[in-house]
């Protein structure tokens, strides 16, 4: 019986440095993983990770396809940018490997569908690491809501706001490696994904319509490098029941904020209100460097040098599922449950693509606000996937 997994890493950039290196080498899940190969076109990232993992030179690749062809692997983790998730995921699945991907599944529903379809066809495991699903507060909210405690979901407001330093290319040290990060990305792709997925998971409803407003006041004013991008985006999501949610995300809070990310949410229902205090994760420190909220729930550095928290346990449990699948102890019905559109975040990608399209087709009012158009998500699925594939995801017409 297999006791560990021969794992290949596709992409060794910032998400590996900040989170996944601890999963691979300093967590309770590390004994399950034998990291034997890495692929990254960036020489610096590839060599850093190869040295960290002790990977021999002939198992370090600039091309992930070469790694898949040449190295005997059980699984890969695809840590590429969102819009590059699909091809390596599908290639690995078709080669008989299981795959773990950081959130979201993909940048478009067309790519998300291709990944889901490939996993089902190959009968391999595909897991999307929406680590916020493992936040004990989100899990408790999901259980309580779906047990009927709060009645019918009516409306919600979620917010997730970063310090300006996250998006400011003038800040030293620079938070992200590339100065054009906030030009190439929006708060939707980077932050809305977390809150939209948490909401959809809690209420277990399929979104039907999206409209977004984007605000660009602070980022274009930065000097000496201005940023052509949004400070804040308000994404309005409507569900088939008529329930509505506003998800506000951005990265222009003053750097004096008490946490890198200030966040919380409220759900209003027919039988009560659910107040998720996500902004108080457990520890506040007053230090000469400033006042900080420390989130040990997400990532906790233990005294024995191991790392715990839901940021580690979320992908770690996926590797446990892969090992069970490889050992024949994961039933077909359990695998089918793992590969549902809801489990794999298809509807989260649907919201993200709809919100981006809303802004792209919107009207700038001359005062720094782009007023997006309403996007019918049913039409989006039909147009992008075609009638037959879309039928697997569509809700009845309202």
N, C-alpha and C positions, 0 to 999 in steps of 0.2 A: 504494500500500500504506500502511495506517495506521501512523504512527510513534509516536503517543501516544494516550492514552485520555482522553476527556472524562468526568471523575469528579465525582459528587455525593456529599457527605458527609451521612449521616443520623445525627445525634447528635454533639455536639462537647464532651463532658464530660471526665472525668478520664483515660479511656483514650487520648483524643486528645492531651491535654496531656502525659501521661507517655511515650507510645510513638509514636503514629501521626503526630504532627506532624513527627517526624524522618524517617519513611518518606516522607511527602508532599514535604518540602521540602529535606532535607539528606542524602539517601542516594543510592546508585548507581542506585536505581530511580526517583528523582524525574523524570528526563527522560522517562520513560514516561507520566507522569501530568500531566494538565492539570486542576487542581482548579477547577471553574467554578461550583459552587453548594454551598450548605449549608442544611440544615434542622434546626432544634432549637427546641422550644417555650420554652426558657430564653433570655431576651433576652441575658443576660450572656455565656453560652457562645457563642451564635450570633454576636454582634458581635465577641467576641474572635477567633473563628476567621475570620470574614469579613475582619476587618482584617489578620490574619496572612497570609491567602491572597490578599489584594487582590481580593476578590470584590465586584462592584458591588452596590449596595443592592437592585436588583430581582432579584438571584439569591440573596437571603437570605430564607429562609422559616421560618415557625413550624410549618407543616404540610408533612410530607414528600410527601404526595399531590399538593399543589400544585406542588412542585418537579418531581416525576416528570412531571406533565402539561405543564408550561410550558417546561422546559429540555431541550434535546437532549443526551442523555447516552448514553455507551457502558456505563458501569458505576456502581454505587453501593457505598459501604461502610456497613454498618449497625452503628453503634456504640451502639445503645440498650442498656438493661438486658436481661439474658438473656430475661426473660419477655415482652419486647416485640420480639424478633427476627423473629418469624414474619410478621406482617402486612406490614411494609415490604419484606421479602425476597420474599415471594410477589408483591406488587404490582409490584415492579421487574422480576422475572423475566417476569411475564406481559406487561409493557410492552416486552420485548425487550432488557432490560439484563442484564449479568452482575453478580454480587454477591459481595462478600467480607464475612465476618462474624467478629468475634472469638469465641474459644471461650466456652462450648460452642455447638453449633448452636442449641439452645433449652433451655428449662427443663423441657419435657415431651416425651415421645416423640410425642404427637399433633402438636405443632407441628413437631418435627423431620421427621416423615413428610411433613407438608404441604409443607415447604420442599424436601425431596428430590423429591417427586412433581412440584412445580411446575417445578423445574430440568429434570427429565427430559422433561416434557411440552413445555416451551418450547425444549428443546435449547440451553440457555444454561449457562454455567459458574457453579457455586456453590462457593466455597471457604470453609472454616472455619479460622481462624487458631489452630490448636493449636501455638503457637510452640515449646513444649517438644519437639515432634517433631523440630525442627531442631537441638536441642542435640546437638553432635557425640558426646557420651557416650551419649545415648539412641539415636542412629542406629547407633553401633557396637555397642551391646548388642543392638539389634534384628537387625542383620546376623549377628552371631555366634550368637545363639540360634537364629534361623531357618535357619542353615546346619547345625544339629544339634550344635554344639560342646558343649553342656551337657546333651544328652539331653532327658528329659521334665520339664517344669515341674511342681513339686510344691507349693511354698509361697513366699510373699513377704511382706515387710513394707516399706511405704513410709511416710515421714513428711514432713510439710511444715508447719512451725510458725512463726507470725508473732510479732513483738514485740507486747506489749499495746497499744502506742501505735496500732497499726493499727485496733483495735476500740474504743478508749477515747475516748468523746466529751469527756472531761474534759482530755485531753492538749492542750497548746498548743505549736505549731500543730496543729490537728486534721488527722489524716491524710486522712480522707474529709470531704466537704463537709457531709454530713447527719449529725446527732447520733444518728439511729436506724438507721444503717447495719447494725450488728451485730444489731439486733432484726429488721430486715427480711430479712437474709441469714444464712446459716449457713456454717460452715467447709466444708460439703459443696459448696455452690454456688460458693464463691469459691476454694477450695484443692483439695478432693478431685478436682475436675474435671481438674486438671493430672496428678496421679499416677495416677488411674484410666485416663486416656487413654494415658499413657506405658506403663503395664503392658499394657493391651489391645493396643496397637500392637506391643510387643515380642513377646508370646507368641502373638498372632494367634488368640485364643480368644474365644468368645462367652460372656458371663456368664449364669448360670441362676438364681442366688439371691443375695439381699442381706439383711444384717441390720446395723443400726447401733446403737451405744450413744452417748449424748450426755452430757457432763459440764458442769454449770453451777455453778461454785464462785466463780471470780474475778470474772466480769463482773457478777453480781448484787450483789457487795459494793462496787462502785465508787461513789465519792462525789465531788461532790454528785449526779451523774447516774448512777444504776444502769442496767445494761443487762440486759434480759430476753433472754438468748441463751446459746448454748453456748460454753464455753471450748475444748472439745476434742470431736471426734467420731471414734470408731473405726468404720470401715465395713468389714465383712467381706464379701468377694465370693467366691462359689463358682462354679467353671466346670464344664462338662459332663463333663470328665475326672476330676473330684473334686479338682482343684487348688484351693487356697484362698489368699486374700491378705487382709491387714489393711492398711488405709490410714488412718493417723492424721493428722488435720489440726486445726489450732486457731490461736488468736491471743491467747494469754495468757502467752507467755514474758516474763520480766522484760525491761524495756527495756535492760538492760545486755548483752543477747545481742550477739554479735559481728557479726550480720547481721540485717537486717530480717526475712529468712526463713531459718530453719534447716531443712535438708532433706537427705534421703538415702534409700537403699533397698538391699535385698538380695533376690535371687531364689535360692531353693534348688531345684536340679534333680537328676535321677538321676545325672548325670555331672559335677556340679560346682556351685560357688556363684558367683554374679555379684554383686559388690559395687560399687554405683554411688555413687561419692563426690561426690554433687551438692553437698555442703556446702563443697567446696573449689574454687571456680570459677576461681581463678587468682591472686588478689592480696589480701594482707592488709596493712593499714596500721595503724600505731600513731600516733595523732594527739592533740593536746590535746583534741579533741572526743570521743575514745574510740577503741576498737579496732574495725575494720571489715573485713568481707570485701567486696571489690569484684568484681563479676561482669562482666568485659569480654567474656565469651562471649555474654552476652545483649544488652548494649548498650554499645558502645565509642565514646567521643567522640574522634575522631581529631584530630591536630594541625591538619589543614586545615579543621576545623569540620564535616566530614562525620560521619555516624553509621553504624556497622556493627554486626554481631552478629546472632545468630539471631533476636532479637526483631524485627529489621528484615528479614532475608532471608526469613523464613517468609511474611509477607504479600507481600513484594516478588516472590517467585517465583510467587505466585498471579496477580499482575498480568501477569507475563510469559506465563503460560498463557492469560490472557484475551486478550492481544494476539495470541498465536499463533492462538487460536480465531477472533478477528475477522479475521485475515488469511488464514484458510483453511488454515493449516499444522498445525492440531491435528486428528488423525484422529478419526473417530467412536469407534473403540475406545479411544483415549486419553481422550476425553471421558467415555466410559462408565466407565473406571477411576477418573476423578476424582469420579464421582457414586455410587460404591458406599457402602453403609451404613458400612463400616469407614473408608473415606477421610473421610467427612463426620461421623464421631464419633457415629453413631446409638447405638451400644452404650455410649458414655460417658454420653450423656443418659439411657439406660435405667438405668444404675447410679445416677446422681444422683437421678432420680425415685424409684427404688426405695428408696434410703437415706432420702430425705426422708419418704416414706410410712412407712417402718419406724419412724422417730422419732415421727411424728404419731400412729401407732397404738400407741405403746409405753406403758410403765408407769413412772411416776416413783417411785423407791423411798424417798423422804423424806430422802435423803442427797445430793441434788444430781445423781443419775444417772438418766437416762431409758433404760430397757432396751427397745430396739426389738424389734418382732416380725419374723419372717422373711418376706420378700416373694418370692414365686415370680415371676420375671421373664417366664416364658412366659405365665403367667396375666395379668400386667400388660399385655403386648402384645396378647393376645387381647381383653381387656376394653376397652382404650383404642382399638385400631385396627380391631377386627373381624377375623373369620377370614381373609377374602381378602387385605386389605392386610398383615396380620400374617404371612402365609405367606412374604412376601418377606424377613422378618427372622428367622423362627423356626428354631431348631435341632431336630433330631429329638427326640421325647419320650424321656426317659430312664426 
